[in-house]
């Protein structure tokens, strides 16, 4: 067991380089390979999700916009998430100049860091081989290769949650209560910042972190509970400071909090980004909610279904079976057993998050599954390493062979959903997996190099399907906003409900309109309903545009009275009649967009700009 004292940073770094050569070599290869995978042709997706890209650009133009995560540099309204991820992308743009590459660079680097942190966490409970395999599984998970090259907040969320798991393991591992309490306090701080990344989703692994510490920490029950309370206080402070800042800042001097009903960050967390995600609220319903872009039908099979299956479920059966095997094998271990603590941590993470994603009835997208990827990867690494260590016995080899056969069969099923894409791959994966499984059962317990060769072939067979979709994600651009999905197109997954590939798009570039916008020097060059056209124009012109009603036009901001005052003050030059098909965003029936549109069309001169209807708010009728 590694030492639990507090070595200096230099000593910690040195400890990595004093590990066995094979481990150092494998770790460097893993991190270098992950970096190549995530950085290769970075920016090929263009602006990726233009909603968040526009906010990142606004943050490079205005410090207040960066602080609040404003969609526009004029600070009319924020994006519908807290701003932590926008901070990183905006600062990168300020440092390197704003471009698609500089915006996505922090995301890719966070992906490499997440793989490294998962390795370090799993290694402490289950050894180097388990940690390395866990990191490899995470790196080639399709949804990870998608989102660590995309500009949604999920990349930062996952890195922070893995870091919280690492801190919890360190707290369990510490034999001095003061050191353990410090690590749990740091866990709370990290989860608090995860809340500032994606709100209540950050809390899904918290029960597993608390359970693992409460059971396994080597202290009396009172001290364990006290350390958890300290962690909770740290969480409240690390998340609460920003909520307090937004609440105390005069509402008329900051952007409106998009997605909220009362311009409150706390209401946004509990409503639109909280309960409504679970129960449905005012979100899209009926056929739209059951479409591939919205996760498909809710139920126990959703994670394996046509919408979510290819994102993370390639090795999910192995993780679930492995969880049962690991719990059984560690059932009689002492309370403080570190290995079982790791099983409880990752197993609890997988079960809680998986159940929520399976049954939530609100807005859910396939890429949410990146939050499951670390737990799946950790359990796969721990299970395989645990059984491989017992390969000299039939009770170790047969479960390994069974798990490999299961993974090959499920990969065959997933690849069969896109039968015209590399049709030979699914047969190759299935055949090699079965042959490797037989080899493990027959010869896995022998000495010499043969078991190592068999293990290498088995790893390739087990990861080939997942890696093929990960490579597809890297090779193909993804600019479909909230509807981003992994792998080649499949039936029912090529169009966003409401119009356009991957999102409610507009009719395409309009050079005349862009030139008109560039010539405006107002606080907002133009205003339009919703964010889809506004985001594209902000990115192409560098000007600030007001997205009336926020993401899908459903927020009641600005009100008609506020908009009329902006026009009287000369703050807005043009009003663009939206040419996108209204997306199924939550709350679309409410909002002030209809009233504002009626007022504008009745009082201002109408222009035709490259086929787009525009009203000049400086030219009254």
Secondary structure, DSSP 8 states (H G I E B T S, - for coil): ----S---HHHHHHHHHTS-HHHHHHHHHHHHHHHHHHHTTTTTTTTSSHHHHHHHHHHHH-HHHHHHTBSSTT-SBB-SS-SHHHHHHHHHHHHH-SSHHHHHHHHHHHHHHHHHHHHHHHHHHH-HHHHHHHHHHHHT-HHHHHHTTS-STHHHHHHHHHHHHHHHHHHHH-SSHHHHHHHHHHHHHHHHHHHHHHGGGGGTTHHHHHHHHHHHSSS-HHHHHHHHHHHHHHHHHHHHHHHHHHHHS-GGGS-B-TT-SSS-HHHHHHIIIIIHHHH-TTS--HHHHTSGGGTSS-STTGGGSTTTHHHHGGGHHHHHHHHHHHHHHTTTS-TT-HHHHHHHHHHHHHHHHHHHHHH--S---GGGGHHHHHHHHHHHHHHHHHHHTTTTSHHHHHHHHHHHHHHHHHHHHHHGGGTTSSHHHHHHHHHHHHHHHHHHHHHTT-SSSHHHHHHHHHHHHHHHHHHHHHHHHHHS----GGG---SS--TT-SS-TTSSSSS---S---HHHHHHHHT--SSEEEEEESSHHHHHHHHHH---EEEETTTTT-S--S-HHHHHHHHHTT-EEEEE---S-----TTTTSSSHHHHHHHHHHHEEEEEETTEEEEEEEEE-
